[in-house]
Amino acid sequence: MDMQDISRRDLLLQGSATLTGLALLHAPWVAQAFPSRPGEKVIPWLDQPPANPSAGVVENLQPWEDLASWLTPNDKFFRVAHYNKPVIDDKTWILEITGLVQQPMRLTLAALKARPRHEISFTLECSGNHGFPWFISGIGTAKWAGTPLAPLLQEAGVLDHGREVIFWGSDAGEEEVRQIKMPQHFARSMSLADAMNPTNLLCYEMNGAALPQPHGFPLRLIAPGWYGIANVKWLKRIEIRDTRFMGRFMARDYVTIREEQHNGETVWTETSVGRALLKSVPAKVTRKDGQYQIVGAAWGAPIARVEVQVDGGPWMAATIDRSEDAEFAWKPWSLAWAKATPGEHAITSRAVDTQGNVQPAMEDSRIAKKRTYWESNGQVTRRIRLT
């Protein structure tokens, strides 16, 4: 059925109607380590990233070689903050649901915690990851818990002309647009249809602990399948409007610019960063008893297979670890590197999803003609030296 054939009532009901199935689908998991062998040694990559020039904005980037667990510990999870990093008193904090609704709502953290609790494992990636040489590990997987967003929107009663859902954070800074200076809070939006997805959570827990302050305490949006920018931290207000929201992080920043060809004419397109894209990365190479193994991760879509290439040779099928059956979390993979020889080598991986889409090569027009660093999901090549 086409989306236009779905009534508004069906749209508002679908969010809560599937929650029972969601709870069964996303029951608690036992997180396993990435593929490893007792006593193995990790061989460091030659192409180590340069120093991070954006300290204070992008923080806590971890070396891929240190990747050991399927879930990323909270203290090892990358952080991005665009404005200030507010410290909020959860005892006085209130979440507002306002705008084009029949029943505006004001909810305390205790009230949200009293509602049905759901948990989902989700790999959160910054859309700028791999956009710069120093920014290659802006990603992590956590078990996020909170209450589903859709039933709250249904209870608030979105009016017939409500179309856009805006998520406002408490973090704020000064912006200047056309010589007009103004204080602005961080904000992102999505359509009502996207907001009603039953997987979206108003999240107050991360890996079984209270949401850490740098990750948005006391409450953040978790929108599985979307890049990190959409997962608003320090959430304070949810507002329904009847028009598109065009704030900095929707219309001026986090905008991907591409050069395209249309009937022989060059056309420049600008699109707002949204859903995560198909991607894989070689994470590390290990050695044990003279035998080498390449280990990595794939995410961004339902993964059908992962292939690995060494020094531009034939693509070899990796083994995917599917023991963690989590729809929105990365899939670890490994490849026994047979006949590895001493010297320098280039290792590349590519993921293929269940629809047959292939992670693009760096020379693919989707990557080569992209003029901004957002949504950099091209094939990643790492260099290593064996002795």
For each residue, the residues with C-beta under 8 A, 3 or more apart:
1: 5 6
2: 5 6
3: 6 193
4:
5: 1 2
6: 1 2 3 10 11
7: 10 11
8: 11 12 158 160
9: 12 13
10: 6 7 13 14
11: 6 7 8 14 192 193 196
12: 8 9 15 150 153 154 158 196
13: 9 10 16 17 154
14: 10 11 17 18 150 196 198
15: 12 18 19 148 149 150 151 153 154 196 197 198
16: 13 19 148 150 151 154 198
17: 13 14 198
18: 14 15 21 22 198
19: 15 16 22 23 116 118 148 150 151 198
20: 23 24
21: 18 24 25
22: 18 19 25 26 118 148 198 199
23: 19 20 26 27 118
24: 20 21 27
25: 21 22 327
26: 22 23 118 119 120 121 326 327
27: 23 24
28: 119 143
29: 121 143 324 325 326
30:
31: 69 70 71 143 324
32: 70 321 323 324
33: 36 68 69 70
34: 67 68 69 70 283 295 297 321 332
35: 293 295 319 321 332 333 334
36: 33 40 68 286 295
37: 40 286 288 293
38:
39: 288
40: 36 37 286 287 288 293
41: 286 287 288
42: 65 284 285 286
43: 284 285 286 287 292 384 385 386
44: 48 65 384
45: 48 64 65 284 285 382 383 384
46: 344 383 384 385
47: 382 383
48: 44 45 63
49: 52 61 133 134 135 136 137
50: 133 134
51: 134
52: 49 55 58 59 61 134 135
53: 134
54: 57 58 134 135
55: 52 58 59
56: 59 81
57: 54 80 81 82
58: 52 54 55 61 78 79 80 126 128 135 138
59: 52 55 56 78 79 80 81 214
60: 76 77 78 79
61: 49 52 58 78 135 136 137 138
62: 66 67 72 76 78 137 140
63: 48 66 137
64: 45 67 136 137 281 282 283 284 382
65: 42 44 45 283 284
66: 62 63 76
67: 34 62 64 283 284 295 297
68: 33 34 36
69: 31 33 34 72 73
70: 31 32 33 34 141 324 329 330 332
71: 31 121 141 142 143 207
72: 62 69 76 77 140 141 142
73: 69 76 77 207
74: 77 142 206 207 209 212 215
75:
76: 60 62 66 72 73 140
77: 60 72 73 74 140 142 206 215
78: 58 59 60 61 62 126 137 138 139 140
79: 58 59 60 214 215
80: 57 58 59 126 138 228
81: 56 57 59 84 85 171 214 233
82: 57 171 173 186 249
83: 171 172 173 185 186
84: 81 171 172 173
85: 81 171 213 214
86: 170 171 234
87: 213
88: 93 170 213 217 218 234
89: 92 93
90: 93 109 217 218
91:
92: 89
93: 88 89 90 108 109 218 219 236
94: 106 107 108 236
95: 105 106 107 108 109 112 202 219 235 236 237 238
96: 104 105 106 236 237 238 239
97: 101 104 105 106 107 152 153 156 237 238 239 240
98: 101 104 105 237 238 239 240
99: 162 166 239 240 241
100: 158 159 161 162 240 241 242
101: 97 98 104 105 153 156 157 158 159 162 240
102: 156 157 158 159
103: 155 156 157
104: 96 97 98 101 156
105: 95 96 97 98 101 152 155 156
106: 94 95 96 97
107: 94 95 97 111 112 152
108: 93 94 95 111 112
109: 90 93 95 112 113 204 218 219
110: 113 114
111: 107 108 114 115
112: 95 107 108 109 115 146 147 202 204 219
113: 109 110 117 147 204
114: 110 111
115: 111 112 147 151 152
116: 19 147 148 151
117: 113 145 146 147
118: 19 22 23 26 145 146 147 148 201
119: 26 28 143 144 145 205
120: 26 143 144 145 199 201 222 224 326 328
121: 26 29 71 141 142 143 144 324 326 328 329
122: 141 142 144 222 224 225 326 328 329
123: 139 140 141 299 328 329 330
124: 139 140 141 142 228 231
125: 129 138 139 227 228 276 279 299 300
126: 58 78 80 129 135 138 139 227 228 229
127: 131 227 228 229 254 273 276 374 375
128: 58 131 132 135 138 373 374 376
129: 125 126 135 136 137 138 139 376
130: 135 136 376 377 378 380
131: 127 128 135 372 373 374 376
132: 128 135 373
133: 49 50 136
134: 49 50 51 52 53 54
135: 49 52 54 58 61 126 128 129 130 131 132 138
136: 49 61 64 129 130 133 380
137: 49 61 62 63 64 78 129
138: 58 61 78 80 125 126 128 129 135 228
139: 78 123 124 125 126 129 299 330
140: 62 72 76 77 78 123 124
141: 70 71 72 121 122 123 124 329 330
142: 71 72 74 77 121 122 124 206 207
143: 28 29 31 71 119 120 121 206 207 208
144: 119 120 121 122 201 203 205 206 222
145: 117 118 119 120 201 203 204 205 206 208
146: 112 117 118 201 202 203 204 205 219 222
147: 112 113 115 116 117 118 151 152 201 202
148: 15 16 19 22 116 118 151 152 198 200 201 202
149: 15 152 153 195 196 200 201 202 221 238
150: 12 14 15 16 19 153 154 195 196 197 198 200
151: 15 16 19 115 116 147 148 154 155
152: 97 105 107 115 147 148 149 155 156 202 238
153: 12 15 97 101 149 150 156 158 165 192 195 196 238 240
154: 12 13 15 16 150 151 157 158
155: 103 105 151 152
156: 97 101 102 103 104 105 152 153 240
157: 101 102 103 154
158: 8 12 100 101 102 153 154 162 192 240
159: 100 101 102 162 240
160: 8
161: 100 242
162: 99 100 101 158 159 192 240 241 242
163: 191 192 241 242 243
164: 189 190 191 192 240 241 242 243 244 245
165: 153 189 190 191 192 194 195 238 239 240
166: 99 187 188 189 237 238 239 240 241 245
167: 187 188 189 221 232 235 237 238
168: 185 186 187 232 235 236 237 238 239
169: 172 185 186 187 216 232 233 234 235 236
170: 86 88 185 234 235 236
171: 81 82 83 84 85 86 185 186 233 234
172: 83 84 169 183 184 185 186
173: 82 83 84 183 184
174: 181 182 183 184
175: 181 182 183 184 248
176: 179 180 181 182
177: 180 182 252
178:
179: 176
180: 176 177
181: 174 175 176
182: 174 175 176 177
183: 172 173 174 175
184: 172 173 174 175 187 247 248
185: 83 168 169 170 171 172 236
186: 82 83 168 169 171 172 232 233 234 249
187: 166 167 168 169 184 232 245 247 249 250
188: 166 167 229 230 232 247 249 250
189: 164 165 166 167 244 245 247 250
190: 164 165 194 195 223 226 230 274
191: 163 164 165 194 195
192: 11 153 158 162 163 164 165 195 196 240
193: 3 11 196 197
194: 165 190 191 197 223
195: 149 150 153 165 190 191 192 200
196: 11 12 14 15 149 150 153 192 193 200
197: 15 150 193 194 200 223
198: 14 15 16 17 18 19 22 148 150
199: 22 120 223 224 225 328
200: 148 149 150 195 196 197 221 222 223 224
201: 118 120 144 145 146 147 148 149 221 222
202: 95 112 146 147 148 149 152 219 220 221 222 235
203: 144 145 146 206 211 216 219 220 221 222
204: 109 112 113 145 146 210 211 218 219
205: 119 144 145 146 208 209 210 211
206: 74 77 142 143 144 145 203 209 210 211 212 215
207: 71 73 74 142 143
208: 143 145 205
209: 74 205 206 212
210: 204 205 206 217 218
211: 203 204 205 206 215 216 217 218 219 220
212: 74 206 209 215 217
213: 85 87 88 216 217
214: 59 79 81 85
215: 74 77 79 206 211 212 220 233
216: 169 203 211 213 219 220 232 233 234 235
217: 88 90 210 211 212 213 234
218: 88 90 93 109 204 210 211
219: 93 95 109 112 146 202 203 204 211 216 234 235
220: 202 203 211 215 216 231 232 233 234 235
221: 149 167 200 201 202 203 230 231 232 235
222: 120 122 144 146 200 201 202 203 231
223: 190 194 197 199 200 226 230 231
224: 120 122 199 200 327 328
225: 122 199 275 276 328
226: 190 223 230 231 274 275 276
227: 125 126 127 230 273 274 275 276 375
228: 80 124 125 126 127 138 231
229: 126 127 188 249 254 273
230: 188 190 221 223 226 227 273 274
231: 124 220 221 222 223 226 228
232: 167 168 169 186 187 188 216 220 221 235
233: 81 169 171 186 215 216 220
234: 86 88 169 170 171 186 216 217 219 220
235: 95 167 168 169 170 202 216 219 220 221 232 238
236: 93 94 95 96 168 169 170 185
237: 95 96 97 98 166 167 168
238: 95 96 97 98 149 152 153 165 166 167 168 235
239: 96 97 98 99 165 166 168
240: 97 98 99 100 101 153 156 158 159 162 164 165 166 192
241: 99 100 162 163 164 166 245
242: 100 161 162 163 164
243: 163 164
244: 164 189 250
245: 164 166 187 189 241 250
246: 250 251
247: 184 187 188 189 250 251 252
248: 175 184 251 252 253
249: 82 186 187 188 229 252 253 254
250: 187 188 189 244 245 246 247 254 272
251: 246 247 248 255 272
252: 177 247 248 249 255
253: 248 249
254: 127 229 249 250 272 273 374
255: 251 252 270 271 272 273 372 374
256: 270 271 272 273 370 372 374 375
257: 268 269 270 370 371 372
258: 268 269 271 366 369 370 371
259: 266 267 268 369 371
260: 266 267 268 269 365 369
261: 264 265 266 267
262: 265 267
263:
264: 261
265: 261 262
266: 259 260 261
267: 259 260 261 262
268: 257 258 259 260
269: 257 258 260
270: 255 256 257
271: 255 256 258 274
272: 250 251 254 255 256
273: 127 227 229 230 254 255 256 374 375
274: 190 226 227 230 271
275: 225 226 227
276: 125 127 225 226 227 279 299 300
277: 300 301 375 377
278: 298 300 301 351 353 357 358 359 377
279: 125 276 298 299 300 351 359 377 380
280: 296 297 298 299 306 333 349 350 351 359 379 380
281: 64 296 297 298 349 380
282: 64 285 294 295 296 308 347 348 349 380 381 382
283: 34 64 65 67 295 296 297
284: 42 43 45 64 65 67 294 295 296
285: 42 43 45 282 292 293 294 295 337 347 384
286: 36 37 40 41 42 43 292 293 295
287: 40 41 43 290 291 292 293 386
288: 37 39 40 41 291 293
289:
290: 287
291: 287 288 336 337
292: 43 285 286 287 336 337 340 386
293: 35 37 40 285 286 287 288 334 335 336 337
294: 282 284 285 308 318 334 335 337 347
295: 34 35 36 67 282 283 284 285 286 332 333 334
296: 280 281 282 283 284 306 308 318 332 333 334 349
297: 34 67 280 281 283 330 331 332 333
298: 278 279 280 281 303 306 320 330 331 333 349 351
299: 123 125 139 276 279 280 303 329 330 331 351
300: 125 276 277 278 279 351 377
301: 277 278 351 353 354 355 357
302: 327 353 354 355
303: 298 299 306 320 331 351 352 353 354
304: 352 353 354 356
305: 317 318 320 351 352
306: 280 296 298 303 317 318 320 331 333 349 350 351 352
307: 315 316 317 318 349 350 352
308: 282 294 296 315 316 318 335 347 348 349
309: 312 313 314 315 316 347 348 349 350
310: 313 316 337 345 346 347 348
311: 345 346
312: 309 346
313: 309 310
314: 309
315: 307 308 309 350
316: 307 308 309 310 335
317: 305 306 307 335
318: 294 296 305 306 307 308 333 334 335 349
319: 35 333 334 335
320: 298 303 305 306 331 332 333
321: 32 34 35 324 331 332 333 334
322: 325 331
323: 32
324: 29 31 32 70 121 321 329 331
325: 29 322
326: 26 29 120 121 122 329
327: 25 26 224 302
328: 120 121 122 123 199 224 225
329: 70 121 122 123 141 299 324 326
330: 70 123 139 141 297 298 299
331: 297 298 299 303 306 320 321 322 324
332: 34 35 70 295 296 297 320 321
333: 35 280 295 296 297 298 306 318 319 320 321 349
334: 35 293 294 295 296 318 319 321
335: 293 294 308 316 317 318 319
336: 291 292 293
337: 285 291 292 293 294 310 340
338:
339:
340: 292 337 345 386
341: 386
342: 386 387
343: 385 386
344: 46 383 384 385
345: 310 311 340 383 384 385 386
346: 310 311 312 381 382 383
347: 282 285 294 308 309 310 381 382 383 384
348: 282 308 309 310 379 380 381 382
349: 280 281 282 296 298 306 307 308 309 318 333 379 380
350: 280 306 307 309 315 358 359 361 379
351: 278 279 280 298 299 300 301 303 305 306 358 359
352: 303 304 305 306 307 356 357 358 359
353: 278 301 302 303 304 356 357
354: 301 302 303 304
355: 301 302
356: 304 352 353
357: 278 301 352 353
358: 278 350 351 352
359: 278 279 280 350 351 352 377 378 379
360: 364 366 367 377 378 379
361: 350 364 367 378 379
362: 367 368 378 379 381
363: 367 368
364: 360 361 367 368 378
365: 260 368 369
366: 258 360 369 370 378
367: 360 361 362 363 364 370 376 377 378
368: 362 363 364 365
369: 258 259 260 365 366
370: 256 257 258 366 367 375 376
371: 257 258 259
372: 131 255 256 257
373: 128 131 132 376
374: 127 128 131 254 255 256 273
375: 127 227 256 273 277 370
376: 128 129 130 131 367 370 373
377: 130 277 278 279 300 359 360 367
378: 130 359 360 361 362 364 366 367
379: 280 348 349 350 359 360 361 362
380: 130 136 279 280 281 282 348 349
381: 282 346 347 348 362
382: 45 47 64 282 346 347 348
383: 45 46 47 344 345 346 347
384: 43 44 45 46 285 344 345 347
385: 43 46 343 344 345
386: 43 287 292 340 341 342 343 345
387: 342
